[in-house]
Amino acid sequence: MVSYPVRLTPVNRPEVVALTGEALELTLDPAGGSFGLARRDGRIRFAPLLMHARVRRDDGRGQHLVSTVLGAREAEAVKALETPLGSFPGLRARVQGNLPFALRMELALLPGQDSGLCRVVVENHDQGPARVFELSPLAYRGADPGLEMGTGYGSWSFYRTGYQSWSPAGTKRVLDHDYAPRFFFPRVVGANPRTRYSRKPGEKASDWMAQLVEPGLGLSILLGFITTARQTGRVELQVRYDRFRRFEAIADADGARVDPGSELASEWLLFSLSDNPHQAQENYFRQWAKAMSARSAKPLTGWCSWYYYFWNISEDKILANLAECEAKLKGKIELFQIDDGFQPYIGEWTRWNEKFPSPPKALVDKIHAAGFKAGLWLAPFLVSRTAPLYRRHPDWVLRHERGRPVFANAHPQWKGRLMYALDCTHPGVQAWLADTIKTLVQDFGFDFLKLDFIYAAALPGKRHDPYMSGGAALRKGLELIRQAAGEKTAILGCGAPLGPAVGLVDANRVSQDVDIRWRWPMDAVMGFPISPGARNCLRNNLARALMHQKLWVNDPDCLVLRHAAGGMNLHEIRSLATVFYLLAGYLLISEDLSQLAPERLALFEQMLPLPERPAQALDLFQREFPELFFRPGQPTSLLAVFNWSREPRSRELNLSKLGIEKPCHVFEYWSQQYLGQIERTRNLGVVPAHGCRFLALTPVEEPPQVVGLDFHFGMGSEGVARISDREGGRLVLTLPGARQGRVWVAWAEGVRPVPVEFTDHAEIPLPQR
């Protein structure tokens, strides 16, 4: 039993029920149908809060069930409320009024944390079935006293996590304009079609979770769903007419059917009232991962065909690059992945086109013989309108109420150009999915599957199974793929709604496509920054860095290093490589290795091996595009300081903002310069537009010390280099592969580079000083 009590206590009125934890107090007013949250230190208070649901009866009449309108009459303290995270003391109340539907409110606090859980359940006591569209387990609708958190909403920031891989994530000020799709295409392929996005100041929406932050005081309130298998979730905010009017979490049941005598529960929502916003978000992702049984996997390194060849691949080109990988990267990367371009139609994955005359298994065997895992791209929930699969089974696609197929994508490079979404609740689709994946994995021998455009399965439409929402249908499709592929097959989600993917994919793309360009102009047309380009890719990866190794392994997309007309300049490529290294997730290079300049290939090799832990965006809640990416370590910490503006700008290093109180040796990787000992602050000079300073920070100790090196991005931070004793002694280096460069060593009289050359391991005598 946890240490805090559940007790009835007079709070305003004797009948109010209070649940008190170490950090929070939760109060429930049964008569009023509302509840309130507060930190026990008084720094954050939020009340009155309600629960509600939108229901449509079988005769077509709509009902909006609101707990404060109906009023609760049955309330109780529960010693062991069952939740996805365990059994905890909680509160339960039931509200009904004179309607044939009832709401059940369930709330609990998590022991030892500044967070808790809640959900709402709709009970159908009507004579016929009903359809449930929205379930809100926590909603604020403008009544006093509201949200008390520091100085008021004028200084608050709003963090949105985004619906799927390509949806924009990051922080906006509450009163800033936000993004909203301007027409149907970006709404379908990059957003949640059911979420009400807005460009109006003071109106914000985020899918799955949102976090309101008072940056100056380090306070935040987070609302986020931790079960996401059946319904998609969103959080909406509204500040209007100089008043904080609305902040609520909504589980989208998508019109799921509830029969008489049955009930439908919302997904479980986690609420957090925290004095550490970064820690609150990390804790939320951990609890989400626990509730959804997230998979534990390790990052993969490899080669991918997409960003050099795009659709223009063939068996000859694949084999030529396989030979290049074997000659140049064997033992350094693990995966060789074939991307889009092998299939005759979208929806036909086991019969390959004429550019691949050999059987797929023969190609996989060659990949294995070269020493790599074999990977394949596919879009399992899309089908072309001209594909044989659609002509044979037109009833397998998702349809609107009037019978038209649901549009899922359009692409000029795909046969048929127009793509429909498959209905994953249809038995025929389910059998076809299982057979397709078994063929690719068991018969052909692929070890890795990249599942793209999988948002299609969750699009709104009329499904074969009326009891399933879009989120549940997507989850069912992914479950079938995981079961058919087996536990040993690595699965990467892309274009993936985040919630249903947790627990089924090993890795997930968390950003837009990288491309070779810094940015595309299409974002202004679409109103939603989902276009391919390094800017969008990097911004999302920084914003979602805390998901890594909790929900899945983060995939930042492929590394593009070549010099190309209209492509990124050297400063932009260095920033891309710096972020990808510090993310510690997947790292796939996408180049024709026979054409890539040796110094660019060497840059990729200098990133290997990747760090075991990712960095953190220190200014995540201060700006939409974070500029400080920090990875603390012993003895060496790594810091990237970026300039994302269009003009060169001066940047400064401030150790106190990093939590470092000791003087540090500072080494900069890209200039290969030792910048000296710094006690508090240091001007880093002018950083080029879209460029960065990549620093190793090593607290000053008794010499000799390794303070930097120029042949691995870790600069000595990952056990790469150390001094074996303090008598001058030996320098011990352990890095895979052939290495040549310099190690900067600090002696009592100064810092000087020591040239080294070795393979895998070296013990080098240091000259006596």
BATI-505610 format. One record per residue (C-alpha): residue number from 1; residue in one letter; x, y, z. Coordinates in pm, whole numbers, m for minus. Layout:
% residues N
   k r   east  north     up
 NUM a      X      Y      Z
...
END
This chain:
% residues 769
   k r   east  north     up
   1 m      0      0      0
   2 v    127    347    m86
   3 s    206    591    193
   4 y    m50    861    126
   5 p   m409    829    255
   6 v   m747    842     85
   7 r   m977   1035    307
   8 l  m1304   1226    317
   9 t  m1236   1581    421
  10 p  m1433   1909    431
  11 v  m1307   2109    136
  12 n  m1554   2397     82
  13 r  m1838   2155    166
  14 p  m1840   1846    388
  15 e  m1937   1611    103
  16 v  m1628   1687   m108
  17 v  m1393   1390   m143
  18 a  m1018   1460   m135
  19 l   m729   1240   m242
  20 t   m394   1356   m106
  21 g    m53   1244   m233
  22 e    305   1348   m167
  23 a    298   1624   m430
  24 l    m65   1670   m538
  25 e   m413   1696   m397
  26 l   m718   1592   m598
  27 t  m1065   1701   m487
  28 l  m1399   1575   m620
  29 d  m1731   1754   m572
  30 p  m1998   1484   m626
  31 a  m2293   1722   m624
  32 g  m2135   1962   m872
  33 g  m1987   1693  m1096
  34 s  m1646   1865  m1098
  35 f  m1297   1807   m962
  36 g   m983   2009   m897
  37 l   m606   1959   m897
  38 a   m340   2139   m696
  39 r     22   2105   m603
  40 r     55   2080   m228
  41 d    318   2356   m231
  42 g     55   2586   m383
  43 r    252   2671   m699
  44 i    m11   2533   m943
  45 r   m389   2509   m898
  46 f   m643   2403  m1160
  47 a  m1021   2396  m1106
  48 p  m1307   2343  m1168
  49 l  m1258   2052  m1407
  50 l  m1525   1835  m1564
  51 m  m1573   1528  m1782
  52 h  m1796   1502  m2087
  53 a  m1890   1287  m2386
  54 r  m2063   1331  m2722
  55 v  m2306   1051  m2808
  56 r  m2553    997  m3093
  57 r  m2855    774  m3036
  58 d  m2978    520  m3286
  59 d  m3258    757  m3394
  60 g  m2998   1019  m3491
  61 r  m3046   1252  m3193
  62 g  m2724   1382  m3043
  63 q  m2652   1399  m2670
  64 h  m2377   1598  m2501
  65 l  m2320   1449  m2158
  66 v  m2149   1695  m1921
  67 s  m2067   1595  m1565
  68 t  m2135   1941  m1418
  69 v  m2478   1958  m1584
  70 l  m2586   1608  m1491
  71 g  m2448   1622  m1139
  72 a  m2301   1326   m953
  73 r  m2491   1139   m689
  74 e  m2279    829   m639
  75 a  m1920    903   m529
  76 e  m1671    693   m339
  77 a  m1308    668   m238
  78 v  m1147    353   m383
  79 k   m851    188   m213
  80 a   m738      4   m529
  81 l   m846    159   m857
  82 e   m723    m54  m1148
  83 t   m519    141  m1405
  84 p   m272     41  m1679
  85 l     12    136  m1443
  86 g   m114    m64  m1144
  87 s   m369    m37   m865
  88 f   m373    291   m673
  89 p   m601    473   m429
  90 g   m854    668   m631
  91 l  m1193    833   m658
  92 r  m1497    722   m854
  93 a  m1825    899   m924
  94 r  m2127    834  m1146
  95 v  m2344   1097  m1314
  96 q  m2665   1038  m1510
  97 g  m2947   1285  m1459
  98 n  m3263   1198  m1658
  99 l  m3084   1068  m1968
 100 p  m3056    707  m2090
 101 f  m2676    741  m2065
 102 a  m2449    773  m1763
 103 l  m2093    892  m1716
 104 r  m1854    727  m1474
 105 m  m1558    934  m1355
 106 e  m1240    757  m1234
 107 l   m934    936  m1093
 108 a   m613    833   m916
 109 l   m278    980   m806
 110 l     52    808   m882
 111 p    257    743   m566
 112 g    576    944   m531
 113 q    499   1160   m836
 114 d    344   1494   m922
 115 s    103   1325  m1164
 116 g   m213   1117  m1173
 117 l   m456    936  m1403
 118 c   m819    976  m1503
 119 r  m1070    844  m1751
 120 v  m1442    871  m1828
 121 v  m1677    583  m1913
 122 v  m2006    608  m2106
 123 e  m2277    360  m2003
 124 n  m2559    294  m2251
 125 h  m2891    236  m2071
 126 d  m3096    318  m2381
 127 q  m3312     65  m2566
 128 g  m3098     79  m2880
 129 p  m2733    110  m2978
 130 a  m2550    443  m2972
 131 r  m2241    582  m3137
 132 v  m1979    760  m2926
 133 f  m1769   1032  m3089
 134 e  m1580   1214  m2814
 135 l  m1483   1128  m2457
 136 s  m1315   1395  m2246
 137 p  m1167   1274  m1914
 138 l  m1044   1623  m1820
 139 a  m1183   1953  m1943
 140 y  m1168   2314  m1828
 141 r  m1437   2543  m1972
 142 g  m1359   2890  m1835
 143 a  m1511   2896  m1485
 144 d  m1324   3060  m1196
 145 p  m1069   3018  m1047
 146 g   m915   2849  m1354
 147 l   m547   2766  m1396
 148 e   m316   2943  m1152
 149 m     45   2894  m1261
 150 g    281   3186  m1214
 151 t    222   3517  m1384
 152 g    m54   3414  m1625
 153 y   m103   3282  m1977
 154 g     67   3580  m2144
 155 s    408   3430  m2064
 156 w    317   3064  m2111
 157 s    445   2830  m2382
 158 f    247   2549  m2545
 159 y    430   2228  m2643
 160 r    259   2012  m2903
 161 t    379   1663  m2985
 162 g    212   1621  m3326
 163 y    m19   1348  m3460
 164 q    212   1137  m3676
 165 s    572   1116  m3793
 166 w    556   1417  m4026
 167 s    328   1641  m3815
 168 p    500   1951  m3669
 169 a    609   1920  m3307
 170 g    759   2176  m3072
 171 t    680   2486  m2872
 172 k    483   2801  m2949
 173 r    395   3085  m2716
 174 v     30   3066  m2617
 175 l    m54   3394  m2793
 176 d    147   3318  m3109
 177 h     m5   3202  m3436
 178 d     15   2826  m3491
 179 y      2   2596  m3792
 180 a   m316   2469  m3958
 181 p   m362   2281  m4288
 182 r   m499   2508  m4560
 183 f   m670   2234  m4764
 184 f   m747   1863  m4764
 185 f   m412   1720  m4880
 186 p   m192   1826  m4582
 187 r   m481   1746  m4348
 188 v   m493   1388  m4477
 189 v   m122   1309  m4522
 190 g     34   1506  m4236
 191 a   m228   1584  m3971
 192 n   m516   1432  m3780
 193 p   m824   1496  m3997
 194 r  m1038   1517  m3681
 195 t   m827   1767  m3488
 196 r   m936   2132  m3503
 197 y   m609   2310  m3581
 198 s   m616   2690  m3584
 199 r   m392   2978  m3690
 200 k   m570   3221  m3455
 201 p   m360   3359  m3167
 202 g   m453   3188  m2842
 203 e   m597   2876  m3008
 204 k   m383   2565  m3003
 205 a   m428   2193  m3059
 206 s   m194   1901  m3003
 207 d   m245   1531  m3062
 208 w   m181   1268  m2790
 209 m    m43   1518  m2536
 210 a     23   1886  m2471
 211 q    220   2076  m2213
 212 l    161   2430  m2087
 213 v    484   2574  m1949
 214 e    573   2884  m1748
 215 p    939   2904  m1863
 216 g   1048   3173  m1619
 217 l    938   2977  m1313
 218 g    997   2626  m1448
 219 l    634   2520  m1396
 220 s    418   2312  m1626
 221 i     89   2131  m1656
 222 l     88   1830  m1890
 223 l   m211   1641  m2024
 224 g   m134   1326  m2221
 225 f   m297    993  m2301
 226 i    m98    688  m2192
 227 t   m323    425  m2351
 228 t   m363    478  m2724
 229 a   m470    143  m2871
 230 r   m840    214  m2928
 231 q   m882    589  m2969
 232 t   m676    880  m3095
 233 g   m629   1156  m2840
 234 r   m585   1531  m2859
 235 v   m556   1834  m2631
 236 e   m712   2170  m2719
 237 l   m640   2515  m2575
 238 q   m829   2841  m2617
 239 v   m746   3187  m2487
 240 r   m997   3445  m2606
 241 y  m1111   3792  m2510
 242 d   m826   3828  m2262
 243 r   m939   3520  m2073
 244 f   m809   3165  m2033
 245 r  m1122   2987  m2158
 246 r  m1054   2623  m2240
 247 f   m798   2348  m2189
 248 e   m915   1992  m2236
 249 a   m813   1644  m2342
 250 i  m1035   1453  m2587
 251 a  m1029   1084  m2679
 252 d  m1175   1043  m3029
 253 a  m1397    734  m3033
 254 d  m1469    797  m3404
 255 g  m1836    697  m3378
 256 a  m1767    357  m3221
 257 r  m2087    162  m3156
 258 v  m2203     86  m2800
 259 d  m2487   m162  m2762
 260 p  m2759   m142  m2492
 261 g  m2626   m252  m2155
 262 s  m2266   m197  m2267
 263 e  m2015     75  m2197
 264 l  m1722    248  m2364
 265 a  m1427    396  m2172
 266 s  m1197    671  m2285
 267 e   m826    605  m2298
 268 w   m644    676  m1973
 269 l   m513   1031  m1941
 270 l   m209   1130  m1738
 271 f   m208   1477  m1580
 272 s    104   1631  m1432
 273 l    152   1952  m1233
 274 s    528   1982  m1227
 275 d    809   2215  m1123
 276 n   1043   2052  m1381
 277 p    898   2060  m1737
 278 h   1169   1842  m1896
 279 q   1137   1580  m1623
 280 a    757   1590  m1651
 281 q    774   1515  m2023
 282 e   1028   1235  m1976
 283 n    811   1082  m1706
 284 y    505   1102  m1930
 285 f    683    916  m2212
 286 r    799    650  m1965
 287 q    448    598  m1832
 288 w    307    589  m2186
 289 a    567    328  m2274
 290 k    484    122  m1965
 291 a    109    134  m2023
 292 m    149     29  m2388
 293 s    428   m227  m2331
 294 a    677    m47  m2554
 295 r    938   m264  m2721
 296 s   1304   m248  m2628
 297 a   1534   m233  m2929
 298 k   1874   m101  m3019
 299 p   1948    160  m3287
 300 l   2051     34  m3628
 301 t   2309    177  m3867
 302 g   2293    116  m4238
 303 w   2246    218  m4600
 304 c   1919    316  m4773
 305 s   1850    366  m5144
 306 w   1590    643  m5119
 307 y   1758    986  m5106
 308 y   1998    919  m5391
 309 y   1791    708  m5630
 310 f   1434    778  m5515
 311 w   1210    564  m5746
 312 n   1490    512  m6000
 313 i   1626    190  m5852
 314 s   1705   m137  m6023
 315 e   1866   m466  m5934
 316 d   2194   m355  m6095
 317 k   2208    m35  m5890
 318 i   2122   m215  m5570
 319 l   2393   m476  m5627
 320 a   2651   m210  m5719
 321 n   2587    m29  m5390
 322 l   2590   m357  m5201
 323 a   2942   m415  m5332
 324 e   3042    m62  m5227
 325 c   2900   m116  m4878
 326 e   3082   m446  m4846
 327 a   3411   m286  m4950
 328 k   3384     35  m4748
 329 l   3140    m15  m4460
 330 k   3138   m385  m4371
 331 g   3170   m421  m3996
 332 k   3065    m57  m3950
 333 i   2697    m74  m4049
 334 e   2438   m349  m4001
 335 l   2151   m287  m4244
 336 f   2116   m265  m4623
 337 q   1768   m137  m4709
 338 i   1584   m128  m5043
 339 d   1332    156  m5059
 340 d   1042    253  m5287
 341 g   1067    162  m5656
 342 f   1075   m220  m5670
 343 q    696   m276  m5672
 344 p    479   m275  m5986
 345 y    189   m107  m5800
 346 i    125     28  m5454
 347 g    m46   m270  m5295
 348 e    159   m533  m5481
 349 w    461   m615  m5260
 350 t    553   m976  m5331
 351 r    560   m952  m5713
 352 w    842   m714  m5818
 353 n    869   m509  m6138
 354 e   1080   m573  m6447
 355 k   1379   m376  m6310
 356 f   1436   m666  m6069
 357 p   1461   m980  m6286
 358 s   1597  m1205  m6010
 359 p   1371  m1358  m5743
 360 p   1361  m1138  m5430
 361 k   1503  m1419  m5219
 362 a   1812  m1436  m5439
 363 l   1875  m1066  m5378
 364 v   1823  m1108  m5003
 365 d   2070  m1398  m5002
 366 k   2334  m1175  m5161
 367 i   2273   m906  m4897
 368 h   2316  m1163  m4622
 369 a   2628  m1306  m4788
 370 a   2780   m956  m4790
 371 g   2736   m941  m4412
 372 f   2427   m719  m4375
 373 k   2068   m748  m4261
 374 a   1823   m708  m4550
 375 g   1560   m434  m4527
 376 l   1256   m348  m4740
 377 w   1020    m51  m4768
 378 l    646    m94  m4816
 379 a    322     98  m4763
 380 p    100   m184  m4634
 381 f   m224     12  m4584
 382 l   m230    189  m4925
 383 v   m355     54  m5256
 384 s   m350    217  m5599
 385 r   m681    256  m5776
 386 t   m527     73  m6077
 387 a   m362   m207  m5876
 388 p   m481   m565  m5938
 389 l   m551   m592  m5564
 390 y   m810   m312  m5582
 391 r   m966   m450  m5900
 392 r  m1003   m792  m5735
 393 h  m1125   m663  m5398
 394 p  m1287   m317  m5419
 395 d  m1474   m400  m5098
 396 w  m1145   m404  m4904
 397 v  m1094    m27  m4908
 398 l  m1217    218  m4649
 399 r  m1523    411  m4771
 400 h  m1722    719  m4685
 401 e  m2079    687  m4560
 402 r  m2206    729  m4917
 403 g  m1978    457  m5050
 404 r  m1693    648  m5214
 405 p  m1338    522  m5143
 406 v  m1147    729  m4886
 407 f   m865    928  m5044
 408 a   m533    845  m4875
 409 n   m265    994  m5101
 410 a   m180   1103  m5453
 411 h    158   1076  m5619
 412 p    264   1128  m5982
 413 q    541    866  m5957
 414 w    309    583  m5855
 415 k     97    397  m6109
 416 g   m262    508  m6082
 417 r   m151    824  m5898
 418 l   m451    807  m5664
 419 m   m425    591  m5349
 420 y   m699    451  m5129
 421 a   m683    329  m4768
 422 l   m733    m37  m4683
 423 d   m986   m126  m4413
 424 c   m784   m321  m4155
 425 t  m1103   m442  m3987
 426 h  m1202   m642  m4298
 427 p  m1123  m1017  m4266
 428 g   m996  m1029  m4624
 429 v   m752   m745  m4567
 430 q   m636   m907  m4245
 431 a   m563  m1239  m4416
 432 w   m388  m1063  m4708
 433 l   m171   m859  m4469
 434 a    m61  m1169  m4279
 435 d     17  m1361  m4600
 436 t    210  m1066  m4750
 437 i    430  m1015  m4445
 438 k    496  m1387  m4406
 439 t    608  m1403  m4769
 440 l    844  m1107  m4728
 441 v    994  m1233  m4402
 442 q    972  m1611  m4408
 443 d    996  m1683  m4782
 444 f   1213  m1394  m4905
 445 g   1415  m1358  m4582
 446 f   1391   m985  m4504
 447 d   1508   m895  m4153
 448 f   1378   m536  m4147
 449 l   1053   m374  m4265
 450 k   1001     m2  m4309
 451 l    623     55  m4297
 452 d    539    387  m4462
 453 f    221    598  m4495
 454 i     55    394  m4223
 455 y   m166    687  m4116
 456 a   m399    564  m4395
 457 a   m544    285  m4180
 458 a   m666    540  m3922
 459 l   m842    778  m4165
 460 p  m1210    849  m4092
 461 g  m1451    626  m4281
 462 k  m1707    349  m4263
 463 r  m1540     26  m4152
 464 h  m1637   m337  m4178
 465 d  m1632   m353  m3798
 466 p  m1852    m70  m3663
 467 y  m1716   m114  m3311
 468 m  m1363     m6  m3412
 469 s  m1235    350  m3434
 470 g   m968    457  m3682
 471 g   m698    431  m3416
 472 a   m810     80  m3324
 473 a   m813    m24  m3692
 474 l   m454     96  m3738
 475 r   m353    m85  m3421
 476 k   m514   m405  m3551
 477 g   m322   m378  m3878
 478 l      9   m329  m3696
 479 e    m67   m620  m3464
 480 l   m122   m848  m3764
 481 i    205   m733  m3920
 482 r    400   m784  m3598
 483 q    253  m1131  m3548
 484 a    328  m1235  m3908
 485 a    678  m1083  m3905
 486 g    777  m1237  m3572
 487 e    963  m1093  m3279
 488 k   1307  m1097  m3442
 489 t   1210   m882  m3741
 490 a   1287   m514  m3687
 491 i    993   m290  m3778
 492 l   1019     84  m3845
 493 g    705    297  m3855
 494 c    688    600  m4085
 495 g    402    838  m4152
 496 a    283    675  m3833
 497 p     25    810  m3589
 498 l    225    791  m3269
 499 g    m21    632  m3028
 500 p   m122    306  m3201
 501 a    243    236  m3295
 502 v    372    218  m2938
 503 g    449   m140  m2840
 504 l    443   m274  m3197
 505 v    727    m95  m3379
 506 d   1090   m117  m3277
 507 a   1165    229  m3417
 508 n    955    518  m3540
 509 r   1023    810  m3767
 510 v    970   1125  m3561
 511 s   1025   1386  m3831
 512 q    949   1496  m4182
 513 d   1166   1367  m4469
 514 v   1515   1517  m4478
 515 d   1574   1554  m4856
 516 i   1893   1717  m4993
 517 r   1757   2073  m4955
 518 w   1738   2292  m4649
 519 r   1371   2367  m4707
 520 w   1093   2354  m4967
 521 p    857   2649  m5034
 522 m    548   2424  m5025
 523 d    494   2472  m4651
 524 a    358   2823  m4708
 525 v    103   2682  m4951
 526 m     m5   2397  m4725
 527 g     m2   2596  m4399
 528 f    146   2293  m4226
 529 p    526   2235  m4225
 530 i    532   1876  m4349
 531 s    740   1924  m4666
 532 p   1068   1735  m4707
 533 g   1373   1937  m4608
 534 a   1647   1946  m4346
 535 r   1490   2239  m4157
 536 n   1161   2062  m4086
 537 c   1344   1735  m4018
 538 l   1583   1885  m3763
 539 r   1319   2092  m3584
 540 n   1097   1789  m3526
 541 n   1386   1567  m3418
 542 l   1496   1817  m3154
 543 a   1138   1858  m3032
 544 r   1084   1481  m2997
 545 a   1427   1378  m2867
 546 l   1284   1275  m2527
 547 m   1076    996  m2686
 548 h   1391    801  m2772
 549 q   1452    476  m2580
 550 k   1116    515  m2408
 551 l    841    473  m2669
 552 w   1079    324  m2928
 553 v   1410    400  m3095
 554 n   1384    738  m3269
 555 d   1447    739  m3643
 556 p   1561   1087  m3756
 557 d   1557    982  m4126
 558 c   1861    927  m4347
 559 l   2187   1116  m4349
 560 v   2251   1303  m4676
 561 l   2614   1414  m4713
 562 r   2683   1484  m5080
 563 h   2737   1820  m5241
 564 a   2450   1869  m5488
 565 a   2312   2156  m5692
 566 g   2038   2319  m5486
 567 g   2130   2103  m5189
 568 m   2259   2183  m4842
 569 n   2585   2369  m4793
 570 l   2866   2239  m4572
 571 h   2747   2425  m4259
 572 e   2399   2275  m4295
 573 i   2537   1925  m4349
 574 r   2751   1963  m4036
 575 s   2448   2070  m3834
 576 l   2253   1772  m3969
 577 a   2533   1532  m3876
 578 t   2572   1687  m3529
 579 v   2202   1653  m3447
 580 f   2182   1297  m3584
 581 y   2480   1189  m3376
 582 l   2346   1343  m3055
 583 l   2001   1191  m3112
 584 a   2160    844  m3068
 585 g   1887    680  m3278
 586 y   1889    517  m3620
 587 l   2168    629  m3854
 588 l   2130    535  m4221
 589 i   2333    691  m4499
 590 s   2159    739  m4834
 591 e   2420    792  m5104
 592 d   2574    630  m5409
 593 l   2893    531  m5229
 594 s   3089    510  m5555
 595 q   3022    882  m5614
 596 l   3046   1015  m5258
 597 a   3359   1221  m5188
 598 p   3601   1041  m4952
 599 e   3592   1323  m4696
 600 r   3210   1302  m4679
 601 l   3221    926  m4628
 602 a   3486    983  m4358
 603 l   3242   1220  m4184
 604 f   2987    937  m4165
 605 e   3250    700  m4026
 606 q   3346    957  m3762
 607 m   2988    938  m3627
 608 l   3028    567  m3548
 609 p   2973    429  m3293
 610 l   2675    635  m3178
 611 p   2635    741  m2814
 612 e   2437    521  m2580
 613 r   2217    808  m2458
 614 p   2061   1100  m2648
 615 a   2108   1469  m2582
 616 q   1833   1699  m2457
 617 a   1711   2030  m2602
 618 l   1765   2264  m2308
 619 d   1554   2543  m2459
 620 l   1273   2310  m2571
 621 f   1009   2527  m2404
 622 q   1162   2865  m2492
 623 r   1156   2844  m2872
 624 e   1011   2634  m3150
 625 f   1352   2553  m3299
 626 p   1582   2471  m3004
 627 e   1939   2603  m3024
 628 l   2103   2421  m2730
 629 f   2137   2041  m2752
 630 f   2318   1905  m2446
 631 r   2437   1560  m2344
 632 p   2586   1551  m1992
 633 g   2854   1289  m1935
 634 q   3146   1173  m1724
 635 p   3403   1302  m1766
 636 t   3312   1481  m2090
 637 s   2981   1646  m2180
 638 l   2877   1737  m2534
 639 l   2699   2057  m2635
 640 a   2580   2173  m2977
 641 v   2504   2545  m3009
 642 f   2309   2622  m3328
 643 n   2224   2928  m3533
 644 w   1904   2844  m3721
 645 s   1858   3200  m3851
 646 r   1927   3308  m4208
 647 e   2215   3536  m4109
 648 p   2547   3473  m3925
 649 r   2507   3543  m3554
 650 s   2725   3551  m3245
 651 r   2673   3275  m2990
 652 e   2779   3241  m2625
 653 l   2858   2949  m2397
 654 n   2722   2976  m2040
 655 l   2826   2687  m1815
 656 s   2582   2773  m1537
 657 k   2286   2720  m1772
 658 l   2417   2368  m1825
 659 g   2440   2296  m1454
 660 i   2822   2294  m1467
 661 e   2987   2480  m1181
 662 k   3352   2379  m1236
 663 p   3593   2533  m1490
 664 c   3603   2329  m1812
 665 h   3837   2258  m2098
 666 v   3647   2339  m2420
 667 f   3720   2174  m2755
 668 e   3529   2251  m3079
 669 y   3494   1966  m3325
 670 w   3433   2135  m3660
 671 s   3716   2386  m3634
 672 q   3934   2128  m3453
 673 q   4034   2391  m3203
 674 y   4100   2387  m2831
 675 l   3920   2698  m2702
 676 g   4085   2704  m2360
 677 q   3964   2680  m2000
 678 i   3632   2849  m1928
 679 e   3493   2923  m1582
 680 r   3154   3080  m1655
 681 t   3091   3223  m2000
 682 r   3269   3241  m2331
 683 n   3183   3410  m2659
 684 l   3193   3145  m2932
 685 g   3223   3397  m3210
 686 v   3003   3426  m3516
 687 v   2823   3107  m3617
 688 p   2725   3081  m3986
 689 a   2360   3072  m4087
 690 h   2220   2720  m4020
 691 g   2556   2626  m3869
 692 c   2671   2519  m3524
 693 r   2949   2494  m3270
 694 f   2996   2137  m3148
 695 l   3175   2138  m2812
 696 a   3334   1889  m2574
 697 l   3326   2017  m2213
 698 t   3565   1845  m1973
 699 p   3594   1966  m1610
 700 v   3951   2070  m1527
 701 e   4129   1808  m1316
 702 e   4487   1710  m1242
 703 p   4676   1661  m1572
 704 p   4726   1483  m1799
 705 q   4370   1489  m1939
 706 v   4219   1408  m2276
 707 v   4012   1712  m2373
 708 g   3920   1637  m2735
 709 l   3993   1446  m3054
 710 d   3919   1497  m3422
 711 f   3834   1149  m3553
 712 h   3513   1067  m3363
 713 f   3212   1285  m3281
 714 g   3220   1172  m2918
 715 m   3550   1360  m2866
 716 g   3633   1119  m2582
 717 s   3291   1121  m2413
 718 e   3191    758  m2473
 719 g   3486    576  m2317
 720 v   3671    641  m2638
 721 a   3985    776  m2477
 722 r   4131    782  m2129
 723 i   4463    821  m1947
 724 s   4569    489  m1791
 725 d   4768    656  m1513
 726 r   4880    999  m1399
 727 e   5252    959  m1455
 728 g   5244   1061  m1818
 729 g   5192    692  m1895
 730 r   4979    569  m2183
 731 l   4685    688  m2387
 732 v   4431    406  m2434
 733 l   4198    432  m2733
 734 t   3917    193  m2826
 735 l   3718    267  m3141
 736 p   3602     25  m3414
 737 g   3776     46  m3749
 738 a   4083    223  m3879
 739 r   4140    566  m3721
 740 q   4386    842  m3790
 741 g   4396   1188  m3637
 742 r   4492   1381  m3326
 743 v   4410   1364  m2955
 744 w   4431   1688  m2755
 745 v   4594   1627  m2415
 746 a   4614   1881  m2133
 747 w   4939   1887  m1936
 748 a   5026   2125  m1655
 749 e   5203   2357  m1896
 750 g   4936   2355  m2169
 751 v   4732   2161  m2424
 752 r   4882   2003  m2731
 753 p   4765   1751  m2994
 754 v   4912   1402  m3008
 755 p   4899   1231  m3354
 756 v   4760    876  m3351
 757 e   4688    600  m3601
 758 f   4533    265  m3507
 759 t   4270      3  m3582
 760 d   4010    m85  m3316
 761 h   4243    m45  m3015
 762 a   4567    128  m2928
 763 e   4784    198  m2623
 764 i   5009    490  m2704
 765 p   5295    612  m2481
 766 l   5265    981  m2409
 767 p   5579   1194  m2432
 768 q   5709   1314  m2097
 769 r   5648   1685  m2043
END
